[in-house]
Amino acid sequence: MAKFFTDDIDLLIKQGHGDSNRLAKIKEEFIRTKIVSIDDRKYVEGLLMRYIHATDVPTNDKPKIQHVVSTPSVALPTNPPRIIEAKPIPKSQGSMFKTTSKRKIRNIAVASSLTALGVLGVFFIAMNFDFTINTNATPKDLELDSSSYSKGDIISIFGKTTNPTSNVKISISNPSGEQIWAETVIVKSDGMFSTLVIAGGQGWDQNGIYTVTLEYSGNSNTASFRFNSANQD
């Protein structure tokens, strides 16, 4: 689901729909915290319904033509039908039908109970599994939201410093070693930092491995990604 949400934001930014700065901040916050506010979700979904998922409704519908079919008159039979007297069902057969119905109802109730218990068990296991992953996850110094990008994609860079500092310097170099982008990013009180970069522009004309470098307080770290300079369809 997270992948679909960020892909929708990337598509809106590519096609120039909505406020690109707000969309970029929504994506950055969602990648960092895995949480999106109700207002931001409604804003993204409204743009998707208006520009991406909108469908044309035909306005030149022609009125339907109703055909009236005349029913020919039917001559009634002169001899009245015979009335057959219904015989009551013997008590023994009635008891058998009641027993069978009760047995079916009991089997359905047991099957429904077992299904409900199975669903609850799977839900409980899933909740415990997610909790374990979240509590043991440790942010790295430098991370990217993907290992490959194409021209026009949004690159999310984030991480957590190991030493106290007020800001970090982040730069990107192309396969030739030329620095094509750099930014000084403010670090939050908990050591977390993040920024967004649009892949493309001067220096982004080569296919291959690009390097992201993080520098702060004498520390240095790198991460890499594969870049395709051609636009994705």
C-alpha positions as CSV (number, residue, x, y, z in Angstrom):
1,M,0.0,0.0,0.0
2,A,2.8,2.4,0.9
3,K,4.4,1.9,-2.6
4,F,1.1,2.6,-4.3
5,F,0.6,5.8,-2.2
6,T,4.1,7.2,-3.1
7,D,3.7,6.2,-6.7
8,D,0.4,8.2,-6.9
9,I,2.2,11.3,-5.5
10,D,5.0,10.9,-8.0
11,L,2.5,10.7,-10.9
12,L,0.7,13.8,-9.7
13,I,4.0,15.7,-9.5
14,K,5.1,14.5,-12.9
15,Q,1.9,15.6,-14.6
16,G,1.9,19.0,-12.8
17,H,-1.3,18.5,-10.8
18,G,-1.7,20.1,-7.4
19,D,0.9,21.8,-5.2
20,S,4.2,20.1,-5.9
21,N,5.8,21.4,-2.7
22,R,2.9,20.1,-0.6
23,L,2.9,16.7,-2.3
24,A,6.6,16.4,-1.8
25,K,6.3,17.1,1.9
26,I,3.4,14.6,2.2
27,K,5.5,11.9,0.6
28,E,8.6,12.8,2.7
29,E,6.6,12.6,6.0
30,F,4.8,9.4,4.9
31,I,8.2,7.7,4.1
32,R,9.7,8.8,7.4
33,T,6.8,8.0,9.8
34,K,4.6,5.6,7.7
35,I,1.6,7.9,8.7
36,V,-0.4,10.4,6.7
37,S,-2.9,12.8,8.1
38,I,-6.6,12.7,7.1
39,D,-6.4,16.2,5.4
40,D,-3.3,15.2,3.4
41,R,-4.9,11.8,2.3
42,K,-8.1,13.6,1.2
43,Y,-6.0,16.2,-0.7
44,V,-4.1,13.4,-2.6
45,E,-7.2,11.3,-3.2
46,G,-9.1,14.4,-4.5
47,L,-6.3,15.2,-7.0
48,L,-6.3,11.5,-8.2
49,M,-10.1,11.5,-8.6
50,R,-10.0,14.8,-10.5
51,Y,-7.1,14.3,-12.8
52,I,-6.1,10.6,-12.9
53,H,-9.2,8.5,-12.3
54,A,-11.8,10.9,-13.9
55,T,-14.0,9.3,-16.5
56,D,-16.1,10.9,-19.2
57,V,-19.9,10.5,-18.9
58,P,-21.7,10.6,-22.3
59,T,-24.2,13.5,-22.4
60,N,-25.9,12.6,-25.7
61,D,-27.8,9.6,-24.5
62,K,-30.8,8.9,-26.7
63,P,-34.1,8.0,-25.1
64,K,-34.9,4.3,-25.1
65,I,-37.6,3.2,-27.4
66,Q,-40.2,1.1,-25.7
67,H,-41.9,-1.6,-27.8
68,V,-45.4,-2.5,-26.9
69,V,-46.3,-6.1,-27.7
70,S,-50.0,-6.9,-27.9
71,T,-51.0,-10.1,-26.2
72,P,-53.5,-12.2,-28.1
73,S,-56.6,-13.3,-26.4
74,V,-56.7,-16.9,-25.1
75,A,-59.8,-18.9,-25.0
76,L,-60.4,-20.4,-21.5
77,P,-61.1,-24.1,-21.3
78,T,-64.8,-25.1,-20.9
79,N,-64.0,-27.9,-18.5
80,P,-62.9,-26.7,-15.0
81,P,-59.6,-28.3,-13.6
82,R,-59.8,-31.1,-11.1
83,I,-59.0,-30.2,-7.5
84,I,-56.5,-32.7,-6.0
85,E,-56.7,-33.0,-2.2
86,A,-53.3,-32.6,-0.5
87,K,-52.5,-35.4,1.8
88,P,-50.8,-34.6,5.2
89,I,-47.2,-35.7,5.7
90,P,-46.8,-38.5,8.1
91,K,-45.4,-37.6,11.5
92,S,-42.4,-39.9,11.0
93,Q,-41.4,-38.0,7.8
94,G,-41.9,-34.6,9.4
95,S,-39.6,-35.6,12.3
96,M,-37.0,-36.7,9.9
97,F,-37.1,-33.3,8.0
98,K,-36.9,-31.4,11.3
99,T,-33.8,-33.4,12.4
100,T,-32.0,-32.9,9.1
101,S,-32.7,-29.1,9.2
102,K,-31.4,-28.8,12.8
103,R,-28.2,-30.8,11.9
104,K,-27.5,-28.5,8.9
105,I,-28.0,-25.3,11.0
106,R,-25.7,-26.7,13.7
107,N,-23.0,-27.6,11.1
108,I,-23.2,-24.0,9.6
109,A,-22.9,-22.5,13.1
110,V,-19.8,-24.6,13.9
111,A,-18.1,-23.7,10.5
112,S,-18.8,-20.0,11.0
113,S,-17.3,-20.1,14.5
114,L,-14.1,-21.9,13.3
115,T,-13.7,-19.3,10.5
116,A,-14.0,-16.4,12.9
117,L,-11.4,-17.9,15.3
118,G,-9.0,-18.5,12.4
119,V,-9.4,-14.8,11.2
120,L,-8.7,-13.6,14.8
121,G,-5.7,-15.8,15.1
122,V,-4.1,-14.6,11.9
123,F,-4.8,-11.0,12.9
124,F,-3.2,-11.5,16.3
125,I,-0.1,-13.0,14.8
126,A,0.2,-10.2,12.2
127,M,-0.1,-7.5,14.9
128,N,2.6,-9.1,17.0
129,F,4.9,-9.6,13.9
130,D,4.5,-5.9,12.9
131,F,5.2,-4.8,16.5
132,T,8.4,-6.8,16.7
133,I,9.7,-5.3,13.4
134,N,8.9,-1.7,14.4
135,T,10.5,-2.0,17.8
136,N,13.7,-3.6,16.5
137,A,14.2,-1.3,13.5
138,T,17.2,1.0,13.8
139,P,17.5,3.9,11.3
140,K,20.8,4.0,9.4
141,D,23.1,7.1,8.9
142,L,22.0,7.3,5.2
143,E,19.1,5.6,3.4
144,L,17.2,5.9,0.1
145,D,13.6,4.9,-0.7
146,S,14.7,2.9,-3.7
147,S,17.7,1.3,-5.4
148,S,16.9,2.7,-8.9
149,Y,15.3,5.7,-10.4
150,S,14.4,7.1,-13.9
151,K,14.4,10.7,-15.1
152,G,11.7,12.7,-13.4
153,D,11.4,10.4,-10.3
154,I,11.5,11.8,-6.8
155,I,14.5,10.6,-4.7
156,S,13.8,10.5,-0.9
157,I,17.0,10.7,1.1
158,F,16.8,10.3,4.9
159,G,18.7,8.9,7.9
160,K,19.8,9.5,11.5
161,T,23.1,11.0,12.7
162,T,25.2,9.1,15.2
163,N,26.7,12.3,16.7
164,P,24.9,15.5,17.7
165,T,24.9,18.1,14.9
166,S,22.6,20.9,13.7
167,N,22.9,20.1,10.0
168,V,24.4,17.7,7.4
169,K,25.6,18.2,3.9
170,I,24.3,15.8,1.3
171,S,25.5,15.6,-2.3
172,I,25.1,13.4,-5.4
173,S,27.7,12.5,-8.0
174,N,27.2,11.0,-11.4
175,P,29.2,7.9,-12.8
176,S,32.0,10.3,-13.9
177,G,32.5,11.5,-10.4
178,E,31.1,15.0,-11.1
179,Q,29.0,16.5,-8.3
180,I,25.7,17.4,-9.8
181,W,23.6,18.3,-6.7
182,A,24.3,19.3,-3.1
183,E,22.2,20.6,-0.2
184,T,22.7,21.4,3.5
185,V,19.8,19.8,5.5
186,I,18.8,20.8,9.0
187,V,18.8,17.9,11.6
188,K,16.0,17.5,14.0
189,S,16.4,17.2,17.8
190,D,16.2,13.4,17.6
191,G,19.0,13.3,15.0
192,M,16.6,12.5,12.1
193,F,17.0,14.3,8.7
194,S,15.3,14.0,5.3
195,T,15.1,15.7,1.9
196,L,13.7,15.2,-1.6
197,V,15.5,15.4,-5.0
198,I,14.0,15.3,-8.5
199,A,16.1,13.1,-10.7
200,G,17.1,15.1,-13.8
201,G,18.7,18.2,-15.1
202,Q,22.2,19.2,-15.7
203,G,24.7,16.4,-15.2
204,W,22.0,13.7,-15.2
205,D,22.5,12.6,-18.8
206,Q,24.4,9.4,-18.0
207,N,23.0,5.9,-17.3
208,G,24.7,4.0,-14.5
209,I,25.5,4.2,-10.7
210,Y,25.1,7.5,-8.9
211,T,26.6,8.1,-5.5
212,V,24.9,10.0,-2.6
213,T,27.4,11.3,0.0
214,L,26.6,12.4,3.6
215,E,29.0,14.6,5.6
216,Y,28.7,16.0,9.1
217,S,31.0,16.6,12.1
218,G,33.9,14.8,10.5
219,N,31.7,11.8,9.7
220,S,31.1,10.6,6.1
221,N,28.8,7.9,4.6
222,T,27.7,7.0,1.1
223,A,24.8,5.2,-0.7
224,S,24.3,4.5,-4.3
225,F,21.5,3.9,-6.8
226,R,21.1,3.1,-10.5
227,F,19.8,5.8,-12.7
228,N,18.1,5.6,-16.2
229,S,18.3,8.9,-18.0
230,A,15.4,8.0,-20.3
231,N,11.8,8.9,-19.3
232,Q,9.7,6.0,-18.1
233,D,6.4,5.5,-19.9
